[in-house]
């Protein structure tokens, strides 16, 4: 049963609150907490408007794209000039 639910995308194993992969930061963007990925030093936060993807920034806080709720980053959605604190 759980396998079928996972295969249909109804259960996702990815979460930015996973403390083995992410660390909570002091940053807060439009009410959403920003998390730092430990391995890459990238910053992630849930998109506050749509709530169906994450905004992802590199270690120097430049936008690198968006990630779906499964954590797959789409670099084609990068917005040039956007930074974490914009």
Secondary structure as GFF3:
##gff-version 3
##sequence-region A 1 86
A	DSSP	alpha_helix	2	7	.	.	.	ID=ss1
A	DSSP	beta_strand	22	29	.	.	.	ID=ss2
A	DSSP	beta_strand	32	37	.	.	.	ID=ss3
A	DSSP	beta_strand	43	46	.	.	.	ID=ss4
A	DSSP	beta_strand	54	57	.	.	.	ID=ss5
A	DSSP	beta_strand	63	67	.	.	.	ID=ss6
A	DSSP	beta_strand	73	74	.	.	.	ID=ss7
A	DSSP	three_ten_helix	75	77	.	.	.	ID=ss8
###
